[in-house]
Amino acid sequence: MEENRIMKRGNDESAGDFQRVADRVSTTSIIGNVILSVFKLMAGIAAHSNAMVSDAVHSASDVFSTVVVIIGIRLASKKADKEHPYGHERLECVAAIILAMVLFMTGIGIGMEAFKNILSGSYNDLPVPGTLALAAAVVSIMVKEAMFWYTKIYAIRIDSSALLADAWHHRSDAFSSVGALIGIAGARFGFPVMDSIASLVIFVFIIKAAYDIFKDAVDKMVDRSCDEETERQIYECVMKNREVRGIDSLYTRIFGNRIYVDIEVEVDGSYTLKRSHEIAEEVHEDIERNFQKIKHIMVHVNPAPTDV
């Protein structure tokens, strides 16, 4: 009973740390994106750069995306209840899917405007961006790349798919700013259409990021199994128990950002039910101790074949 209380307290503390880190990183992202998007929007308007205005819209979408991430993580951190006995981890995947949809719609809007300018053919009528737009692009690249690494480090530390999706959103924004920088520079060198081409490049990066985030979230929603290396490590961990004669089956599934394991092990068929249960408990504890991402383990004991 005491052991169960200790495990429960440990899980509660872990969930609390997860929430605190996620809140801190998300708040930093929101503040940074608000300041950066306003700066880029003003620079884009003042310097007559469609690429920089598009980049500002991308950064502004990050604010909404981070809010979605905060909500998703809060819901995913809720304790299991009667209606959700396996927990709420998948709600974080829902947040990541919503984030992917926001990214996709943002990219479509930017792409349509860029296509319209490119297909118009009236390139001489397009305004030439000013130097302020160039400066804004450089600042955006540096800030967004820093935000990417900051968010990614903590996303990996607390194993949050939604926070990691937000990190890649920052990286896509940094890439889009690189495209904006190239386009603005090209326009200033006498090729005004380059500003619109840069917006088109931004569109491609945004759509790619949206696809990657969506695919990762869906994989975690449909009970995809772990990678072969993780399953091999679990297999080897179980076989270290001298009482285990073999493994009849090993199934894993990813549930949100956690792993569920179902395993059937072979033990001496002459053992009592009590001894077989003790071995199952040992296997359970060995797996739980060595794999922090595993939330639930079901161990079934089968009698090992006897030599004839």
N, C-alpha and C positions, 0 to 999 in steps of 0.2 A: 504493500500500500504506500509506504514511504517512497519507494522507487518511482511509483506512478506519479506522486506529487512532485518529485524532483524533475521528472521528464516533462510534466505539464508546465512547471514554472520556467524550465529552460525554453520550451516552445513559445511561451508567452513573451519572454524577454527577447527571443529572436525576432518574433513578429513586431515587437516594439521598436527594435533597432532598424528593421526593414522599413517601417513607416517613417521613422525620424529621418533616416538617410534620404529616402525618396522625397519627403517633403522639402528638405533642405535643398536638394539638387533641383527639384522642380521650381521652387521659388526663385532660385538663382537664374534659372533658364527664363522664367517669365520676365523678371526685371531686365535681364540682358536683352531679350528679344524686343521688348517694348521700346527701350532706348534706341536700339539699333534700327528697328523698322522705321521709327519716326525720323531718325537721322538720314536714313537712305531715301525715304520718301521726299523729304525736304530737298535733299541734294539732287534727286532725280528730277523733281519739278523745276528747281532753280537752274539746273544745268541742261534741261531739255533732253533727258535720256530715258527712253522707254524701257531700256534694259534695266536701268537702276530702279525705276518705278516697279517693274515686274519683280525685281529682287526684293524690294521693300514689301511687296505683297506676300512673297514667299516667307519672309521673316515674320510678318504679321500673323500668318497662318500658324507659325510655330507657337504663338501665344495660346491660341485656341487648342492646339494639339497638346501642349503641356498641361492645360487644364483638364483635358480628357484623360491624360496619363494619371494625374493626381486622383481623379475620381475613380478610375479603374483600379489603381493600386489600393486605395482605401477600401473599396468593395472587396477586392481579392484578399485583403488582410483580415476580413471578418472571420470570426471563429465558426466552426461547423455548428449547425443547428439541426433541428428535427427535419426541416424541409430540405436541407443541404448537408447530409451526414458526411460527405466526402470533402466538405469545405467549399470555398468560393474562388479558388485559384484561376479558374477559366475566365472569370470576369476581367482579368488583366488582359487576356487574349482578345476579348471583345473590345477593350479600349484600344488595343493595337490595331484592330481591324478598322475601327472608326477613324483612327489616325491615318491609316492608309487611304481611306476613302477621301478624307479631307485633302491629303497630299495630291491624290489623283485629280480631284476637281480643280484644285489650284493650278496644277500643271496644264490641264485642258484649257482653262481660261487664258493663261499666258501663251500657250501654243497657238490658239486661235487668233489672238491679236498679232502675234509675230507673222503667222502665215498671211494674214490680210495685208500687212505692210509689205511683205516680200513679193506677193503676187500682184500688188498694185502697179508695179513698174515705174512709179513716179518717185524714184529715189532722190532726185534733186530737191524734191519738196520736203524731204525728211530733214528735221533739224539736226545740227551737229552738236553733240554733247559738249559741255564745258569741262574744265579741269576739275571742278568740284566733284563731278561724277566719278572721275578716275580716283580721286582721293577716297571717296566713299567706298568704292569697290575694294581698294587695298585694306581699308580699316575693317570692312566686313569679312574679308578672307581671314584676317588674323584673329578677329574676335570669334567668329564661328568655328574655326578650327580649334581654338582653345576650349570653347564650350563643348565641342564634340569629345575631346579627350577627357575633359572633366566629367561629363555625363557618362561616358563609356566606362571609365574606371570604376565609378560607383555602381553602375548597372551590373557589371560583372561581379563586383564585390557582394552585392545583395541578390544576385541572380534574378534580375527583373527584366522580362521580355519587353514590357511597355516602356521602361526607362531606356533600354537599349535601342528600341525603335526611335525614341526621341533623340538619342545621340546621333543616329544615322540621319535623322531629319536635319540636325545641325550640320553634318558633313555634306549633305546634299545642298544645303544653303551655301556652304563654303565653295563647293564646286560651281554652283550657279553664279556666285560672285566672281569666280575666275572667268567664266564665260562672259559675264558682264564687262569685266575689265578688258578682255580681248576685243569685244565688240565696240566698246567705247573708244578704245585706242585706235581701232581700225577706222571708225567713223571720223575721228579727228584727223586721221591721215588722208582723208579724201574719199572714204567709202562709207557714206551715210547708212547704207543698207546693213552694214556690219552690226549696227546696234540692234536691229531686228533679228539678225541671224543669231546674235548672242542670246536674245530672248528665246529663240528656238532651241538653242543648246540647253538653256535652263530648263525648258519644258521636258527635254529628254531625260535629264538627270532626275527631275522630280518624279516622272512616271516610273523610272527604274527603281527609285527608292520606295515608292508606293507599292510596287509589285513585290519587292523583297520582304517588306514588312508584312504585307498581306499573306504571302506564302508561309512565312515563319509562324504567324499567328494561327493560320488554318491547320498547319501540321500539328500544333499543340492542342488544337480543339478536337481532332479526330482520332485520338488515342494512337498516335504513331509510336512505334517502338523506339527504344534507345538505339544509339549507334552500336555497331558490332564490338568496338573496343570496350565500351562500358559493360556490355553483356558478358564479354570474355572475362573482365575483371571480377564481375559478380560470381561467375562460374568458378574461377580460381579461388576466390575468397571462401566459398562454400566447401570446396573440395579439400581445404586445409583442415577441416574438421575430421578427425580420424574415424569417427563413427559413421560418417557418410560414405557409403559404398559406391554411389553413383548418383547422377541427376537424370531423371526421366524427362523432365520438361522445365523450361525456363522462359517465362514470358514477361516482358516489360512494356509499360505504356507511359507516355508523357501526359501528365494532367496539369495543364497550366505550366508553371515553372518547376513542378515537382515530378517525381517518378514513383510509379506503383510497380510492385514486383509480385508475380505468382510463380512459385517454384515447387516441384515435386522431387523429393530426395529419397534415395534407397537406404535403408538401414537393416540391420540383422532382424530377420523375421521372427526370431525367438524372443525378442525383447518384449517386456510388458508394455502396456499402454502408457504407464507412467514414465518409463524410461524413454520411449519413443517421443513422448511429449517434451521431455527435458532436452532431447537432441534438437527437436524443432525449435525450441526456445533459444538454444545456443546458436543455431543457424540464423535465426531472426536477429539476435543481438549482434552477431558478427557483421552481418550486412549493414545493419543500422549504424554501427560504430564506424564503419569504413566508408560509407557513402552518405554524405550529408544531404544530398538532394533527394534521397529516397524518403518518402513520407509514409508509405504503407507497404507492408510485406505480408504475404500469405504463404505459409509453409505447409505443404501436405507431405505426410510420410507414407512411403510404400515399402512393403517387405522386399528385400533384395532377393533375386533369384538364387535358389539353392543349387549347389553343384550335385549332379546326379552321378 
